[in-house]
């Protein structure tokens, strides 16, 4: 048994080591460079040896389109880098000096497909492009769509876009964080807060102030869109009836109304609290008050401590009262640059006393503290309902002087440019296939010709089941325990129940060798019983033959007696009734005697069956006696 468990433990340990080796990354820089080069070669071979051919053609939008960008020409011709500085930040990081490049995806690339990539980390980035024509919010929907891929994941940063408000002084080279925008839309993440922004700026009709309105959070978990390193499609649809809907990968994740599903609401309340109203001094808001008739009990001790020393505690044997818990480090040396005039007298750092390592403790022993059973704390009167309770005071309502009602928040300020103004702690964020249109069908066709191919390639290059399990365990290490138990437990049980049981077989052979004498004795007893049964059967046959002879003799005797009786009847015909009765009795007696041997034999046989072999001799003797009596 011990050997089998040892093999099981070794097998499970081997599985754990192999799994750890698969996820362990080399620390040496040269090995990392070699692995990266190998990965690039393998990726290139995989792209060249795919089982199907992906034919990419730059998508061409149809319908009414205000802006479309694919970057497939390899340039940023219509895009302008910001040359200004961010306000209210340190001058070292105020510049928008983050780098942008047009390049292909690192993974799951589609031949011929390029995108805009944010290349710098921990820097401000700003880039913008003009629309083909300004979008005016009237009676047509607005559809904004683009692709994002966090190729290296994302620690803290955003990938949202801004639709810059149309104005006469709009200068894309002066684009910064305070440039007026109409809508901000896209993913954003910092820490464990995963967001999908939809913010629009609403103009107050009374004073023309602009106020940001934030849509409610998405109804799905957004984490996977930031961590799976795949290209995802983000779509915003605004309708003239004030409804909106947000899609990720063409699946709805949030929808609502611009009137009621944004914070703060578009329309302010009609009434507000009167700022001049004050609560009366005699207003009693206390629902409960201390009972004025209650009195503190005489035995209530407010001075009793909450904790007391345990009276039953005893100092452990071997406690070192004279040894301090900490002693100066004997190996410490005063630094060479220590100046006692400026730094003071040097003292060696304190370390645990080595003498206390083998002892229960050092220093002055004190009993442990326990809860004081007599502690009651400060006495307080019980609470009762307040007879003067007037409820919670609130100021009276007055008409809101800033109230307005805008039933068409969809009619926002028109916009004329799209821009990316981002700060990110992660580089290589990929943007591609921007489109702004007024028809959802146009955006869907555009997505099928661009993002659809990326999705197809990513699905074809999806890692196998084992790789997915390893990737899942990287974020959740506790999954390794489940993996090992899932694989190792059935194997361990199989080894436990199927391993050859050599030691047990030897033990069985030894145990079987001992009771041989008993089996021999049982065989001898069975032979003796068989012999006795044979003897009983022979004696029974002899008895049966004797009984037949006796019956023949009796028959002859009865015949002789009958002849004698006939003669006596002829000689004594005149005999009385008494003689006849006596003859009849004699005949009955003879018949009974003739029937007795059969009854006796059957009784003897029954007794022999009940009493067994040991009582067979007595039965035979009784039968012989009866036969002799009958013969006599």
C-alpha positions as CSV (number, residue, x, y, z in Angstrom):
1,X,0.0,0.0,0.0
2,X,2.8,2.4,0.9
3,X,4.5,1.7,-2.4
4,X,1.4,2.4,-4.4
5,X,0.9,5.8,-2.7
6,X,4.5,6.7,-3.3
7,X,4.1,6.1,-7.1
8,X,0.9,8.2,-7.0
9,X,2.6,11.1,-5.3
10,X,5.6,11.0,-7.7
11,X,3.2,11.0,-10.7
12,X,1.3,14.1,-9.4
13,X,4.5,15.9,-8.7
14,X,5.7,15.2,-12.2
15,X,2.5,16.7,-13.6
16,X,2.9,19.8,-11.5
17,X,6.5,20.3,-12.6
18,X,5.7,19.9,-16.2
19,X,2.8,22.4,-15.9
20,X,5.0,24.9,-14.1
21,X,7.7,24.5,-16.8
22,X,5.2,25.3,-19.5
23,X,4.3,28.7,-18.0
24,X,7.7,29.6,-16.6
25,X,9.2,32.4,-18.7
26,X,13.0,32.6,-19.2
27,X,14.7,35.3,-17.2
28,X,17.8,35.7,-19.4
29,X,17.6,38.5,-21.9
30,X,19.3,36.4,-24.6
31,X,16.8,33.7,-24.1
32,X,13.9,36.2,-24.3
33,X,15.3,37.6,-27.5
34,X,15.6,34.1,-29.0
35,X,12.1,33.2,-27.9
36,X,10.7,36.4,-29.5
37,X,12.6,35.7,-32.7
38,X,11.3,32.2,-32.8
39,X,7.8,33.3,-32.1
40,X,7.9,35.8,-35.0
41,X,9.2,33.1,-37.3
42,X,6.5,30.7,-36.2
43,X,3.9,33.4,-36.6
44,X,5.1,34.2,-40.1
45,X,5.1,30.5,-41.0
46,X,1.6,30.2,-39.5
47,X,0.4,33.1,-41.7
48,X,1.9,31.5,-44.7
49,X,0.6,28.0,-44.0
50,X,-3.0,28.8,-43.1
51,X,-5.5,26.2,-44.4
52,X,-7.6,28.9,-46.1
53,X,-6.7,32.0,-48.1
54,X,-7.8,35.4,-46.7
55,X,-8.3,37.9,-49.5
56,X,-8.4,41.4,-48.1
57,X,-9.5,44.4,-50.0
58,X,-9.7,47.8,-48.6
59,X,-13.4,48.4,-47.7
60,X,-15.2,51.1,-49.6
61,X,-18.2,52.7,-47.8
62,X,-21.6,53.1,-49.4
63,X,-24.4,55.4,-48.5
64,X,-24.1,58.7,-46.7
65,X,-20.8,58.7,-44.9
66,X,-19.2,61.7,-43.1
67,X,-15.9,60.1,-42.3
68,X,-14.1,56.8,-43.2
69,X,-10.5,55.8,-42.5
70,X,-8.6,52.5,-43.0
71,X,-4.9,53.6,-42.9
72,X,-4.3,50.9,-45.6
73,X,-2.2,53.4,-47.7
74,X,0.4,53.3,-44.9
75,X,0.2,57.1,-44.2
76,X,-1.5,59.5,-41.8
77,X,-2.0,62.1,-44.6
78,X,-5.3,63.5,-43.3
79,X,-4.4,63.3,-39.6
80,X,-2.7,66.1,-37.7
81,X,-0.5,65.7,-34.7
82,X,-1.1,68.2,-31.9
83,X,1.8,70.6,-31.3
84,X,0.4,72.3,-28.2
85,X,0.9,71.5,-24.5
86,X,-1.5,70.1,-21.8
87,X,-2.6,72.6,-19.2
88,X,-2.3,72.3,-15.4
89,X,0.4,69.6,-15.5
90,X,4.1,69.6,-15.0
91,X,6.1,71.0,-17.9
92,X,8.0,67.7,-18.3
93,X,5.0,65.8,-19.3
94,X,2.8,68.6,-20.6
95,X,3.8,68.1,-24.3
96,X,1.8,65.9,-26.6
97,X,4.9,64.1,-27.7
98,X,3.5,60.6,-27.9
99,X,4.4,58.6,-31.0
100,X,2.0,57.3,-33.6
101,X,2.7,54.7,-36.3
102,X,0.8,53.0,-39.1
103,X,1.5,49.3,-39.1
104,X,-0.1,45.8,-39.1
105,X,-1.3,43.9,-36.1
106,X,1.2,41.9,-34.1
107,X,-1.0,38.8,-34.0
108,X,-3.8,37.5,-36.2
109,X,-2.8,39.9,-38.9
110,X,-4.7,40.2,-42.2
111,X,-2.4,40.7,-45.2
112,X,-2.6,44.2,-46.5
113,X,-4.6,45.5,-43.5
114,X,-2.9,48.4,-41.6
115,X,-4.0,50.5,-38.6
116,X,-3.0,53.5,-36.4
117,X,-0.9,52.4,-33.4
118,X,-0.1,54.4,-30.3
119,X,3.6,53.6,-29.7
120,X,4.6,55.4,-26.5
121,X,3.8,54.7,-22.9
122,X,3.5,57.2,-20.1
123,X,3.1,60.1,-22.5
124,X,0.3,62.3,-23.8
125,X,-0.9,61.6,-27.3
126,X,-3.1,63.8,-29.5
127,X,-4.1,63.4,-33.1
128,X,-7.1,64.5,-35.1
129,X,-8.6,64.5,-38.6
130,X,-11.3,66.6,-40.3
131,X,-14.6,65.0,-41.5
132,X,-15.6,65.1,-45.1
133,X,-18.5,67.3,-43.9
134,X,-19.8,68.4,-40.6
135,X,-22.6,66.3,-39.0
136,X,-25.6,68.3,-37.9
137,X,-28.1,66.7,-35.5
138,X,-31.5,67.1,-37.1
139,X,-33.6,64.2,-38.2
140,X,-31.0,61.6,-39.1
141,X,-29.4,59.0,-36.8
142,X,-25.7,59.2,-35.9
143,X,-23.6,56.0,-36.2
144,X,-20.0,56.0,-35.0
145,X,-17.9,52.9,-35.3
146,X,-14.2,51.9,-35.0
147,X,-11.9,49.1,-34.0
148,X,-9.5,48.8,-31.0
149,X,-7.0,46.1,-30.1
150,X,-5.0,46.3,-26.8
151,X,-2.1,44.3,-28.2
152,X,-0.2,44.3,-25.0
153,X,-3.2,44.5,-22.7
154,X,-3.9,47.7,-20.8
155,X,-2.7,48.8,-17.3
156,X,-4.1,52.3,-17.2
157,X,-5.3,54.3,-20.2
158,X,-8.0,54.9,-22.7
159,X,-8.8,54.3,-26.3
160,X,-11.8,56.6,-26.7
161,X,-12.4,59.1,-29.5
162,X,-13.8,62.7,-29.3
163,X,-16.1,64.2,-31.9
164,X,-14.8,67.8,-31.9
165,X,-17.4,70.5,-32.0
166,X,-17.7,72.6,-35.2
167,X,-16.4,76.1,-34.6
168,X,-14.7,78.8,-36.6
169,X,-11.5,78.6,-34.6
170,X,-11.1,74.8,-34.7
171,X,-7.3,74.1,-35.2
172,X,-6.3,70.5,-35.1
173,X,-2.7,71.3,-34.4
174,X,-3.9,73.0,-31.2
175,X,-6.0,70.0,-30.2
176,X,-5.7,69.4,-26.4
177,X,-7.8,68.1,-23.5
178,X,-9.9,71.2,-23.2
179,X,-10.8,71.5,-26.9
180,X,-14.6,71.5,-27.1
181,X,-16.2,68.2,-28.1
182,X,-19.7,67.1,-28.6
183,X,-19.4,63.4,-27.9
184,X,-16.7,61.2,-26.3
185,X,-17.1,57.5,-26.9
186,X,-14.9,54.4,-26.3
187,X,-13.2,52.1,-23.8
188,X,-11.2,53.3,-20.8
189,X,-9.6,51.4,-18.0
190,X,-7.5,52.2,-14.9
191,X,-6.9,49.7,-12.1
192,X,-9.8,47.3,-12.0
193,X,-12.3,49.8,-13.3
194,X,-13.4,48.9,-16.8
195,X,-15.4,51.5,-18.5
196,X,-17.1,52.2,-21.9
197,X,-17.6,55.9,-22.1
198,X,-20.5,57.6,-23.8
199,X,-20.5,61.3,-22.8
200,X,-22.2,64.1,-24.6
201,X,-22.1,67.8,-23.8
202,X,-25.5,69.4,-23.5
203,X,-26.0,73.2,-23.8
204,X,-28.2,74.9,-21.2
205,X,-30.8,76.9,-23.2
206,X,-31.0,79.5,-20.4
207,X,-27.3,80.5,-20.0
208,X,-25.6,78.5,-22.8
209,X,-23.4,76.6,-20.3
210,X,-22.2,73.2,-21.4
211,X,-22.6,70.3,-19.1
212,X,-21.3,66.7,-19.5
213,X,-23.9,63.9,-19.4
214,X,-22.7,60.4,-18.7
215,X,-24.7,57.4,-19.9
216,X,-25.3,54.5,-17.5
217,X,-22.7,51.7,-17.4
218,X,-22.8,48.7,-19.7
219,X,-24.8,45.7,-18.6
220,X,-22.0,43.2,-19.3
221,X,-18.6,42.4,-17.9
222,X,-16.1,44.4,-20.0
223,X,-12.9,42.8,-18.7
224,X,-12.4,40.3,-21.5
225,X,-12.4,43.0,-24.1
226,X,-9.3,44.6,-22.5
227,X,-7.4,41.4,-21.8
228,X,-7.9,38.9,-24.7
229,X,-5.6,40.9,-27.1
230,X,-8.2,40.6,-29.9
231,X,-9.6,43.3,-32.2
232,X,-13.0,44.5,-31.0
233,X,-15.6,46.6,-32.8
234,X,-17.2,49.5,-30.9
235,X,-20.4,51.1,-32.3
236,X,-22.5,53.9,-31.0
237,X,-26.0,54.6,-32.4
238,X,-28.0,57.8,-31.6
239,X,-31.5,58.2,-32.9
240,X,-33.6,61.4,-33.3
241,X,-36.1,60.0,-30.8
242,X,-33.4,60.5,-28.1
243,X,-32.7,56.7,-27.8
244,X,-29.2,55.4,-27.9
245,X,-27.6,51.9,-28.1
246,X,-24.0,50.8,-27.7
247,X,-22.6,47.7,-29.4
248,X,-19.4,45.7,-28.9
249,X,-18.6,43.2,-31.7
250,X,-22.1,43.9,-33.0
251,X,-23.7,42.8,-29.8
252,X,-25.7,45.3,-27.7
253,X,-24.2,46.0,-24.3
254,X,-26.1,49.2,-23.3
255,X,-29.2,51.1,-24.4
256,X,-31.4,53.8,-23.0
257,X,-32.8,57.3,-23.4
258,X,-30.9,60.6,-23.4
259,X,-33.7,62.1,-21.2
260,X,-33.7,59.6,-18.3
261,X,-30.6,57.3,-18.5
262,X,-27.9,59.8,-18.1
263,X,-26.3,61.5,-15.1
264,X,-26.9,64.2,-14.3
265,X,-30.4,64.4,-16.0
266,X,-30.7,66.7,-19.0
267,X,-33.6,68.6,-17.5
268,X,-33.3,70.0,-13.9
269,X,-36.1,69.5,-11.4
270,X,-39.1,72.0,-11.4
271,X,-38.8,72.6,-7.6
272,X,-35.8,72.8,-5.3
273,X,-35.3,73.3,-1.6
274,X,-35.7,76.8,-0.4
275,X,-32.1,78.0,0.4
276,X,-33.5,80.6,2.8
277,X,-35.5,78.1,4.9
278,X,-34.1,77.2,8.3
279,X,-35.1,74.5,10.8
280,X,-36.8,75.9,13.9
281,X,-34.7,75.6,17.1
282,X,-37.4,73.7,18.9
283,X,-37.8,71.1,16.2
284,X,-37.3,67.7,17.7
285,X,-36.1,65.1,15.2
286,X,-35.3,62.4,17.8
287,X,-37.5,59.4,17.3
288,X,-36.2,57.7,20.5
289,X,-35.0,59.3,23.7
290,X,-33.5,57.9,26.9
291,X,-36.0,56.9,29.5
292,X,-36.0,59.7,32.1
293,X,-37.4,57.4,34.8
294,X,-34.7,54.8,34.4
295,X,-32.1,54.5,37.1
296,X,-28.7,52.8,37.2
297,X,-28.6,49.5,39.2
298,X,-26.7,49.6,42.5
299,X,-24.4,46.8,41.4
300,X,-23.4,48.4,38.1
301,X,-19.7,49.0,38.2
302,X,-18.7,51.4,35.4
303,X,-15.1,51.4,36.5
304,X,-14.5,47.7,35.9
305,X,-11.9,47.1,33.2
306,X,-12.9,45.3,30.0
307,X,-9.8,43.0,30.2
308,X,-8.2,41.4,33.3
309,X,-5.3,39.1,33.8
310,X,-6.0,35.4,33.7
311,X,-5.9,34.2,37.3
312,X,-5.4,30.6,36.2
313,X,-2.4,31.2,34.0
314,X,1.0,29.8,35.0
315,X,4.4,30.8,33.9
316,X,5.8,28.2,31.5
317,X,8.7,26.2,32.6
318,X,12.0,27.4,31.3
319,X,10.9,31.0,30.9
320,X,14.1,33.2,30.9
321,X,13.2,36.2,33.1
322,X,16.7,37.7,32.9
323,X,17.1,37.5,29.1
324,X,15.9,40.5,27.0
325,X,13.8,39.8,23.9
326,X,16.1,42.0,21.7
327,X,19.8,42.3,21.8
328,X,22.3,44.4,19.7
329,X,23.5,42.7,16.6
330,X,27.1,41.6,17.4
331,X,28.0,41.5,13.7
332,X,26.9,45.0,12.9
333,X,29.6,47.6,12.4
334,X,29.4,51.4,12.5
335,X,29.3,52.9,9.0
336,X,32.5,54.5,7.9
337,X,30.8,57.8,7.1
338,X,29.0,58.0,10.5
339,X,29.5,61.4,12.1
340,X,28.7,61.3,15.8
341,X,28.5,65.1,16.0
342,X,25.7,65.2,13.3
343,X,24.2,61.7,13.5
344,X,24.6,61.1,17.3
345,X,26.0,58.1,19.1
346,X,25.9,55.0,16.9
347,X,24.0,52.1,18.2
348,X,23.9,48.6,16.7
349,X,20.5,47.5,15.4
350,X,18.4,45.2,17.6
351,X,17.9,41.6,16.7
352,X,15.9,38.8,18.4
353,X,17.8,37.3,21.3
354,X,19.2,33.9,20.2
355,X,18.8,32.5,23.7
356,X,15.1,32.9,23.4
357,X,14.8,30.7,20.4
358,X,14.8,27.4,22.5
359,X,12.9,28.9,25.5
360,X,9.2,29.5,25.9
361,X,9.9,33.2,26.2
362,X,12.2,35.9,27.6
363,X,11.8,39.0,29.8
364,X,9.3,39.7,32.5
365,X,6.4,37.2,32.3
366,X,3.0,38.6,32.4
367,X,-0.3,36.5,32.6
368,X,-2.4,36.8,29.4
369,X,-5.4,39.0,29.4
370,X,-8.9,37.7,29.3
371,X,-12.4,39.3,29.1
372,X,-13.6,40.5,32.4
373,X,-16.8,38.7,33.4
374,X,-17.7,41.6,35.6
375,X,-17.4,44.2,32.9
376,X,-20.6,46.1,32.0
377,X,-19.3,49.3,30.6
378,X,-20.9,52.7,31.0
379,X,-24.5,52.6,32.0
380,X,-27.1,54.1,29.6
381,X,-30.7,54.5,30.1
382,X,-32.9,52.5,27.8
383,X,-34.5,54.3,24.8
384,X,-38.3,55.0,24.6
385,X,-40.5,56.6,22.0
386,X,-40.1,60.4,22.0
387,X,-43.5,61.9,22.7
388,X,-42.4,65.2,21.1
389,X,-41.1,63.7,17.9
390,X,-41.9,65.9,14.9
391,X,-40.2,63.9,12.1
392,X,-37.2,64.7,10.0
393,X,-37.2,68.4,9.0
394,X,-36.8,69.3,5.4
395,X,-36.9,72.7,3.8
396,X,-39.9,73.8,1.9
397,X,-39.9,73.6,-1.9
398,X,-39.8,76.6,-4.1
399,X,-39.8,76.9,-7.9
400,X,-36.4,76.3,-9.5
401,X,-35.3,79.5,-11.1
402,X,-32.9,77.5,-13.4
403,X,-35.6,75.1,-14.6
404,X,-35.9,74.4,-18.3
405,X,-37.3,71.5,-20.3
406,X,-35.4,70.3,-23.3
407,X,-37.3,67.4,-24.9
408,X,-34.8,67.0,-27.8
409,X,-31.4,66.5,-26.3
410,X,-30.4,64.6,-29.5
411,X,-30.1,68.0,-31.1
412,X,-26.6,68.5,-29.9
413,X,-23.9,70.8,-31.2
414,X,-22.7,69.8,-34.7
415,X,-19.1,68.4,-34.9
416,X,-16.6,68.6,-37.7
417,X,-13.6,66.5,-36.6
418,X,-12.6,63.3,-34.9
419,X,-9.7,63.2,-32.5
420,X,-7.8,60.9,-30.1
421,X,-6.4,62.6,-27.0
422,X,-5.1,59.9,-24.7
423,X,-2.7,59.2,-21.9
424,X,-1.7,55.5,-21.5
425,X,0.7,53.5,-19.5
426,X,0.7,50.8,-22.1
427,X,1.9,51.1,-25.7
428,X,0.8,49.4,-29.0
429,X,-2.9,50.2,-28.8
430,X,-4.2,49.6,-32.3
431,X,-7.0,51.7,-34.0
432,X,-8.5,51.0,-37.3
433,X,-11.5,51.4,-39.7
434,X,-13.2,54.5,-38.4
435,X,-16.6,55.3,-39.9
436,X,-19.2,58.0,-39.2
437,X,-22.5,57.6,-41.0
438,X,-26.2,58.0,-40.6
439,X,-27.1,54.5,-41.5
440,X,-26.5,51.4,-39.3
441,X,-26.6,49.1,-42.4
442,X,-23.7,51.1,-43.9
443,X,-21.6,50.5,-40.8
444,X,-22.5,46.8,-40.7
445,X,-21.3,46.3,-44.3
446,X,-18.2,48.2,-43.5
447,X,-17.6,46.0,-40.5
448,X,-18.1,42.8,-42.5
449,X,-15.5,43.8,-45.1
450,X,-12.9,44.8,-42.4
451,X,-13.4,43.6,-38.8
452,X,-15.1,40.4,-40.1
453,X,-11.9,39.2,-41.7
454,X,-9.9,39.9,-38.5
455,X,-12.4,37.9,-36.5
456,X,-12.1,35.0,-39.0
457,X,-8.3,34.9,-38.8
458,X,-8.4,35.2,-35.0
459,X,-10.8,32.2,-34.8
460,X,-8.6,30.2,-37.1
461,X,-5.6,30.9,-35.0
462,X,-7.4,30.2,-31.7
463,X,-5.1,28.2,-29.4
464,X,-6.0,24.7,-28.4
465,X,-7.7,23.6,-25.3
466,X,-4.5,23.0,-23.4
467,X,-3.2,26.5,-24.3
468,X,-6.4,28.1,-23.2
469,X,-6.2,26.3,-19.8
470,X,-2.7,27.6,-19.3
471,X,-3.6,31.1,-20.3
472,X,-6.6,31.0,-17.9
473,X,-4.3,29.8,-15.1
474,X,-1.9,32.7,-15.6
475,X,-4.5,35.2,-14.3
476,X,-5.9,32.7,-11.8
477,X,-3.1,30.6,-10.3
478,X,-5.5,28.6,-8.1
479,X,-6.7,26.9,-11.3
480,X,-3.6,24.8,-11.2
481,X,-4.9,23.0,-8.1
482,X,-8.1,22.1,-9.9
483,X,-6.2,21.0,-13.0
484,X,-3.9,18.7,-10.9
485,X,-6.8,17.2,-9.0
486,X,-8.9,16.7,-12.1
487,X,-6.1,14.9,-13.9
488,X,-4.2,13.3,-11.0
489,X,-7.1,12.1,-8.9
490,X,-8.5,9.6,-11.5
491,X,-5.0,8.4,-12.3
492,X,-4.2,8.0,-8.6
493,X,-7.4,6.0,-8.0
494,X,-6.6,3.8,-11.0
495,X,-3.2,3.1,-9.7
496,X,-4.6,2.4,-6.2
497,X,-7.1,-0.1,-7.3
498,X,-5.4,-1.7,-10.3
499,X,-1.8,-2.1,-9.0
500,X,-0.7,-5.8,-8.6
501,X,-1.3,-6.9,-5.0
502,X,1.8,-9.1,-4.5
503,X,2.1,-8.8,-0.7
504,X,-1.6,-9.6,-0.3
505,X,-1.4,-12.8,-2.4
506,X,1.5,-14.2,-0.4
507,X,-0.5,-13.6,2.8
508,X,-3.4,-15.5,1.3
509,X,-1.2,-18.5,0.5
510,X,0.1,-18.6,4.0
511,X,-3.3,-18.4,5.5
512,X,-4.7,-21.2,3.3
513,X,-1.8,-23.6,4.3
514,X,-2.8,-23.8,8.0
515,X,-6.3,-25.4,7.9
516,X,-5.3,-28.6,5.9
517,X,-5.6,-30.9,9.0
518,X,-9.1,-29.8,9.6
519,X,-10.1,-30.6,6.0
520,X,-8.6,-34.1,6.3
521,X,-10.5,-34.7,9.5
522,X,-13.7,-33.6,7.9
523,X,-13.1,-36.0,5.0
524,X,-12.5,-38.9,7.4
525,X,-15.7,-38.0,9.3
526,X,-17.7,-38.0,6.0
527,X,-16.2,-41.5,5.1
528,X,-17.2,-42.9,8.5
529,X,-20.7,-41.5,8.2
530,X,-21.0,-43.1,4.7
531,X,-19.9,-46.5,6.1
532,X,-22.4,-46.2,9.0
533,X,-25.2,-45.4,6.5
534,X,-24.3,-48.4,4.5
535,X,-24.4,-50.6,7.5
536,X,-27.8,-49.2,8.5
537,X,-29.1,-49.9,5.1
538,X,-27.8,-53.5,5.1
539,X,-29.4,-54.1,8.5
540,X,-32.7,-52.6,7.3
541,X,-32.7,-54.9,4.3
542,X,-32.1,-57.9,6.6
543,X,-35.0,-56.8,8.8
544,X,-37.2,-56.5,5.8
545,X,-36.3,-60.1,4.8
546,X,-37.1,-61.3,8.3
547,X,-40.4,-59.6,8.3
548,X,-41.4,-61.3,5.0
549,X,-40.5,-64.7,6.5
550,X,-42.5,-63.9,9.6
551,X,-45.5,-62.9,7.6
552,X,-45.3,-66.2,5.6
553,X,-45.1,-68.2,8.9
554,X,-48.0,-66.3,10.4
555,X,-50.0,-66.9,7.2
556,X,-49.4,-70.6,7.5
557,X,-50.3,-70.6,11.2
558,X,-53.5,-68.7,10.5
559,X,-54.4,-71.3,7.8
560,X,-53.9,-74.1,10.2
561,X,-55.9,-72.4,12.8
562,X,-58.7,-71.9,10.4
563,X,-58.8,-75.6,9.5
564,X,-58.8,-76.4,13.2
565,X,-61.6,-74.0,13.8
566,X,-63.7,-75.5,11.1
567,X,-63.2,-78.9,12.5
568,X,-64.1,-77.6,16.0
569,X,-67.2,-75.9,14.6
570,X,-68.3,-79.2,13.0
571,X,-67.8,-81.1,16.2
572,X,-69.3,-78.5,18.5
573,X,-72.1,-77.0,16.4
574,X,-74.2,-76.4,19.4
575,X,-71.7,-74.2,21.2
576,X,-73.2,-71.1,22.7
577,X,-72.7,-67.4,21.8
578,X,-69.9,-66.9,24.3
579,X,-67.6,-69.3,22.4
580,X,-68.3,-67.5,19.2
581,X,-67.5,-64.2,20.8
582,X,-64.2,-65.6,22.2
583,X,-63.2,-66.8,18.7
584,X,-64.0,-63.4,17.2
585,X,-61.8,-61.7,19.8
586,X,-59.0,-64.1,19.2
587,X,-59.1,-63.4,15.5
588,X,-59.0,-59.6,16.2
589,X,-56.0,-60.1,18.4
590,X,-54.2,-62.1,15.7
591,X,-54.9,-59.4,13.2
592,X,-53.5,-56.7,15.5
593,X,-50.4,-58.8,16.1
594,X,-49.9,-59.2,12.4
595,X,-50.1,-55.4,11.9
596,X,-47.7,-54.6,14.7
597,X,-44.5,-55.4,12.9
598,X,-45.2,-52.9,10.1
599,X,-46.0,-50.1,12.5
600,X,-43.0,-50.8,14.6
601,X,-40.7,-50.7,11.5
602,X,-41.9,-47.4,10.4
603,X,-41.5,-45.9,13.9
604,X,-38.0,-47.2,14.0
605,X,-37.1,-45.7,10.7
606,X,-38.4,-42.3,11.8
607,X,-36.4,-42.5,15.0
608,X,-33.3,-43.4,13.1
609,X,-33.7,-40.3,10.8
610,X,-34.2,-38.0,13.8
611,X,-31.5,-39.3,16.1
612,X,-28.8,-39.7,13.4
613,X,-25.9,-42.1,13.1
614,X,-25.0,-42.2,16.8
615,X,-28.4,-43.5,17.8
616,X,-28.7,-46.1,15.0
617,X,-27.3,-48.9,17.2
618,X,-30.0,-48.5,19.9
619,X,-32.7,-48.5,17.3
620,X,-31.4,-51.7,15.8
621,X,-31.4,-53.4,19.3
622,X,-35.0,-52.3,20.0
623,X,-36.1,-53.7,16.6
624,X,-34.5,-57.0,17.3
625,X,-36.2,-57.2,20.7
626,X,-39.6,-56.5,19.2
627,X,-39.1,-59.1,16.5
628,X,-38.1,-61.7,19.1
629,X,-41.2,-60.8,21.2
630,X,-43.4,-61.2,18.2
631,X,-41.8,-64.6,17.3
632,X,-42.3,-65.8,20.9
